[in-house]
């Protein structure tokens, strides 16, 4: 829309080429509307920024609460006597194991860990660490077993051609890996992906309307392609009709 000022009147020429005549009073009203629209947009933007600030504070509070809860668990663990930590570690291993599937393997390994807890309160304290659990223990064993099999294939010059390779991992080695997991305070399986605060962008009405308008606009390349395909189909159809006519005439 183009504005042309002529004396005391304003001519507005629209994109369609039509002209509208506005008096100074009408122009003031248009300006007031534009100012109100801008003020409304600024208000919404401020509300959005305030909501984002509150959301970030809530996120920080949750992260802090998680760290405090973990520290409280560690403090509670330090306060336990040997009998209490042994009993608690046995319950922890049983509860975690129930969430797993492959019963033969999980029961053997869990029984081995429980036996170690009964024999050694110090090991039971390792089992009771907030970040340790039997699910991560089995993931640790799977990772070690995979590396063991891959190394065995290299040592025996075996190439994986059919997509499958069978190999027995000794039980004692699995038990050792289970012990290693609980003694490893920096195990890969215990590391949680760092949670980051992701701010949300302010979506103005102008941006939303423009996006909707862009979505409604037809893709000129697709339209041209459809027309070319349609034309090709028409030519092919006409050639087929001509061919059939010649066959009948012959």
N, C-alpha and C positions, 0 to 999 in steps of 0.2 A: 504494500500500500504506500503510495507516494503523496507527500503533502506539498502543496503550492500555495504560498501566501500572496494574496492579492488584496491590497488596501485593507479594509476592515473585515474581509471575508476570507475564509479558508476553503480551498477546493481540495477534496480528497479523491484521488484517482485510484481506483481499486485495480487488482491484478487482471480483472476481466475487461478493463478499459472503460468502465462506466464511471461517471463523475457524480460526486455528492457534494452539496453545498452546505457548509457549516458556518454558523455565526460564531463570534468570539465566545458567547456564553456556552454554546455547545462544545466548543473546544476545551473550555475550562472543565466542563463536566467529564469529557473524555480523559483529561489529565488527572482529574480526581479519581476516576475509576482505576486508571493505571497505577496511581500511588497507593490506593487501597489494596490492589492486587499484590503490589510489591511488599506492602506491610504485612499482608496475610502470609505471603511466602516466607518472609523473614521470621515471623512468629512461629510458623511450623518448623522452620529450620532450627530455631532456638530450642523448641520443645524436643526435637529429635536429638540435638546435641546433649540436652539435659538427661534424656532417657538413656542415651549411650553412656554418659558419665555414671549414672546409677547402676547400669548393667555391668560396667567395668568394676565398680566397687564391690558389687555382689560376687563377681567372678573372683576377685582378689580375696574376698572373705572366705569363699569356698576352698580356695587353694591353701589359705592359711589354716583353716579348720582341718583339712586333710593332713597337713604337716603336724599339727598339734595332736591329732588322733594317733598318728603313727608314733610320735614321741611318747605319748601316754602309754601305748602298748609296750614300748621298750622299757619304760620306767616300771610298769607293772611286772614285766618279765624279770627285771633285775630284783624286784622285791620278793619273788617266789622262792620258796625253799626247794630243795632237791625233789622231795616227794610230789609237791604241787606241780613243778615243771614237768616231771615225768608223766604224771597223769594227764596233764593238759596236752602234752605232745602226742600221746597215744590217741587222744580224742581228735586232735587236729589231723593226724595222718588218716584215721578211719573216715572222718568226714570228707576229706579231700578225695580219698580213694573211691568213695561211693559215687562220685561224679564222673568217674572214668568208665570205660567200656571193657576193654580186653581183660577179662577177669583173671585168667591164669597168670598173666604177666604182672598185672597190678597187684594181685594178692601176694605173690611171692616177694616182690620188691617192697611193698608196704610192711609185710611181716618182718623183713630184714631191717627196715628202718626202725620199726617199733622195738625190735630186740636191742638195737643199738641205743635207743632212748632208755630202755630199762637198765642197760649196763652202764650207761654214761650220762649223768645229768648235764654235763657240759655239752654233749651232742644234742640232748633234748632241748637245750636253750637255743642251739642253732636252728633246730626244726621249728621253734616257736617264733622265730624272727618274723615281723609283720609282712615282709615281702616274700617269704618262703612259703611254698605249698607243694603238694604232691603233683598237681597238674603241671606246674613249671618243671618239677623234677622229671616227669616223663618226657616232656619236650626236650629237656637237656639230654636225656638218654637217647632219644630218637636222633638228635643232632650228632651226638658222639657215634652212634651206631652207623649213621650214614657216612660219616668221615672214615670210619673203620673199614666199611665195605668198599668204599671208593679206593682207599689205599691198598686193600687186598687185591682188587682188580688190577691196579697198576703193577703191584709186585709180581702178579702172575701173568701179566701181559694179556689180560682178558679185555676184549672190546665189547661194549654193549651194542649188539646189533639187533636183537629181537625186541628190545625195549624192556626186558626183564632179566634180573640176575638174582639168583638165590644164594644166600649165605647165612650160616648160623653164627650168631654172636654168643659167646660163652656166657652162661648165667653169672658167673663170678665177676665178669667184666661189667655186666649191667649193674650188679650190686655196688661195685666200686664207683661207677659213674654216679649212682644215686647218692653215695656218701660224698663224692666230690662236689656234687651240686650244692648240698647243704653247707659244705665248708667254704664254698666260693661265694663271698659276699658281693662279688661283682659279676655274677652270672648274667649272660646275655638275656636269658629268659625272664629275669626279674626286672629288666629295665622297661619302664613305662615311657611311652611316647610323650614328650614334653607338650603339655597343653598350653596353647597360646591364645591370648585374647584377640578375637577377630572383629574389628569394628565394622559396623554396617553403614554403608553409604546412604546419604540423604537422597531420596527420590522425589524430585520436584514434579509438580503437575505438568510443567512444560516438557520435561524429559519423557514422562510417561506417555503424553499425547503424541510426541514425536516418534517414540518407539512403536506405538500402535499404528500411526500413519505409515511408517516404513514397512510394517508387516502387511498392511493392506495393499501397498503398491505392488502391482504385478511385475514379475521378473521379465524384462523385455527379451532377454536371451532365451528364456524358456518358451515365451510366447512365439518368438521367431522360429524356434526349433519345432514347435508343434505345427506351425503353418507349413514349414518345409516338409515335415513328415506327412501331413495331410495332402500336400501337393504331390509328393512322391507316390502316395497310395492312389491318388486319382489317376496319375499317369499310368501306374502299373495296372489299375483296373481297366483303363481304356485299352491298353495294349492287349490285355487278356480278351476283351470283348472283340477286338479286331481279329485276333487269332481264331477265336471260335467261329466268327463269321466266315473267314477264309476257309476253314475246314468244312463248314456246311456247304459253301459254294463249290468247293472241289468235289 
